[in-house]
Amino acid sequence: MSREEAWHRFVDSFEVEVPEEAIQNELAYIKLDLRHRMQYDRLTGGDVHLFPGQELAEQEEELLQAALFEAKEPRVVQALQQQLQIGVTQEELEAEARALAARERTTVDAVRTFFGEDLAGLAPDVLRRKVIDWAVAHMDDNVV
């Protein structure tokens, strides 16, 4: 099982309250995005989507599952971060800045310009990755 699959299974099995409104908001966003992609396909000579509403209706269950994941995942990350008291150190932010600079073929100074001198703008991504790493490593421990 891939890391992404393991994370999806973890989120699916984690008990956390997800308001129906959040799910419906995500579903609306997903449908809007798909409609835009269909329109783009049509305008650029790709597939012609004569009945986009029907296409979306045929995918309703899959779209609802995607919306549930999108609404639930940040709540799972937040709950685990609080439960496990996971934080991000300045050293981790510096390491992430170096890795990002290498990936983007730029400098750490340029990364600091975008994410702040203290690199605090990188913290949410580093924290999310740490939570996911922990969750995937503990998938079989019935921690959820």
C-alpha positions as CSV (number, residue, x, y, z in Angstrom):
1,M,0.0,0.0,0.0
2,S,1.3,3.4,-0.9
3,R,1.8,6.2,1.6
4,E,-1.1,8.1,0.0
5,E,-3.4,5.1,0.2
6,A,-2.4,4.4,3.8
7,W,-3.1,8.1,4.7
8,H,-6.6,7.9,3.0
9,R,-7.4,4.7,5.0
10,F,-6.3,6.4,8.2
11,V,-8.4,9.5,7.6
12,D,-11.4,7.3,6.7
13,S,-11.1,5.3,9.9
14,F,-10.4,8.3,12.2
15,E,-13.3,9.4,14.4
16,V,-13.7,13.1,14.1
17,E,-16.8,15.3,13.6
18,V,-17.2,16.7,10.1
19,P,-20.1,19.1,9.6
20,E,-22.4,18.3,6.7
21,E,-22.0,21.9,5.5
22,A,-18.2,21.4,5.1
23,I,-18.8,18.2,3.1
24,Q,-21.3,20.0,0.9
25,N,-19.0,23.0,0.4
26,E,-16.2,20.6,-0.7
27,L,-18.6,18.8,-3.0
28,A,-19.7,22.1,-4.6
29,Y,-16.1,23.1,-5.1
30,I,-15.2,19.7,-6.7
31,K,-18.1,19.9,-9.1
32,L,-17.3,23.4,-10.0
33,D,-13.7,22.4,-10.7
34,L,-14.8,19.5,-12.9
35,R,-17.2,21.7,-14.8
36,H,-14.4,24.1,-15.5
37,R,-12.1,21.3,-16.7
38,M,-14.9,20.0,-19.0
39,Q,-15.3,23.5,-20.4
40,Y,-11.5,23.8,-20.9
41,D,-11.5,20.4,-22.6
42,R,-14.2,21.5,-25.0
43,L,-12.5,24.8,-25.8
44,T,-9.1,23.3,-26.4
45,G,-10.2,20.5,-28.7
46,G,-10.4,17.8,-26.1
47,D,-13.4,15.7,-25.2
48,V,-16.8,17.3,-25.8
49,H,-18.9,17.2,-22.7
50,L,-22.5,17.7,-24.0
51,F,-24.1,16.8,-20.7
52,P,-21.8,17.8,-17.9
53,G,-24.5,17.6,-15.3
54,Q,-25.2,14.0,-16.3
55,E,-21.5,13.2,-16.2
56,L,-21.3,14.6,-12.7
57,A,-24.4,12.8,-11.6
58,E,-22.9,9.5,-12.8
59,Q,-19.9,10.2,-10.5
60,E,-21.9,11.4,-7.5
61,E,-20.8,8.7,-5.1
62,E,-17.1,9.0,-6.0
63,L,-17.4,12.8,-5.8
64,L,-19.1,12.6,-2.4
65,Q,-16.3,10.4,-1.1
66,A,-13.7,12.9,-2.4
67,A,-15.6,15.7,-0.7
68,L,-15.7,13.9,2.6
69,F,-12.0,13.3,2.5
70,E,-11.3,16.9,1.7
71,A,-13.5,18.1,4.5
72,K,-12.2,15.5,7.0
73,E,-8.5,15.5,6.4
74,P,-7.6,19.0,7.9
75,R,-9.7,18.1,11.0
76,V,-7.8,14.8,11.4
77,V,-4.5,16.6,11.0
78,Q,-5.5,19.2,13.6
79,A,-6.8,16.5,16.1
80,L,-3.7,14.5,15.8
81,Q,-1.4,17.5,16.1
82,Q,-3.2,18.4,19.3
83,Q,-3.4,14.9,20.6
84,L,0.2,14.1,20.0
85,Q,1.5,17.6,20.7
86,I,3.4,17.6,17.4
87,G,5.2,20.8,16.7
88,V,7.7,22.1,14.2
89,T,11.2,23.2,15.2
90,Q,13.3,25.9,13.6
91,E,15.7,23.3,12.4
92,E,13.0,21.4,10.6
93,L,11.9,24.7,8.9
94,E,15.5,25.4,7.9
95,A,15.8,21.8,6.5
96,E,12.5,22.3,4.6
97,A,13.7,25.6,3.2
98,R,16.9,24.0,2.0
99,A,15.0,21.1,0.4
100,L,12.5,23.5,-1.2
101,A,15.3,25.7,-2.5
102,A,17.0,22.7,-4.1
103,R,13.8,21.4,-5.7
104,E,13.0,24.8,-7.1
105,R,16.6,25.6,-8.1
106,T,16.7,28.8,-6.0
107,T,18.2,30.0,-2.8
108,V,17.2,29.8,0.8
109,D,17.1,33.6,0.8
110,A,14.5,33.5,-1.9
111,V,12.5,31.0,0.1
112,R,12.7,33.3,3.1
113,T,11.3,36.1,1.0
114,F,8.2,34.1,0.2
115,F,7.7,32.2,3.5
116,G,9.0,34.8,6.0
117,E,12.4,35.5,7.5
118,D,11.6,32.9,10.2
119,L,10.2,30.5,7.6
120,A,7.0,30.3,9.6
121,G,5.0,30.0,6.4
122,L,6.5,26.6,5.9
123,A,5.2,25.3,9.3
124,P,1.8,24.1,8.2
125,D,3.2,21.9,5.4
126,V,6.0,20.5,7.7
127,L,3.4,19.9,10.4
128,R,1.0,18.1,8.0
129,R,3.8,15.9,6.7
130,K,4.9,15.0,10.3
131,V,1.3,14.1,11.2
132,I,0.9,12.0,8.1
133,D,4.3,10.3,8.7
134,W,3.2,9.4,12.2
135,A,-0.3,8.2,11.1
136,V,1.1,6.0,8.3
137,A,3.7,4.5,10.6
138,H,1.0,3.6,13.1
139,M,-1.7,2.4,10.7
140,D,-1.6,-1.1,12.2
141,D,-1.5,0.0,15.8
142,N,-5.3,0.7,16.0
143,V,-4.4,4.1,17.4
144,V,-7.4,5.6,15.6
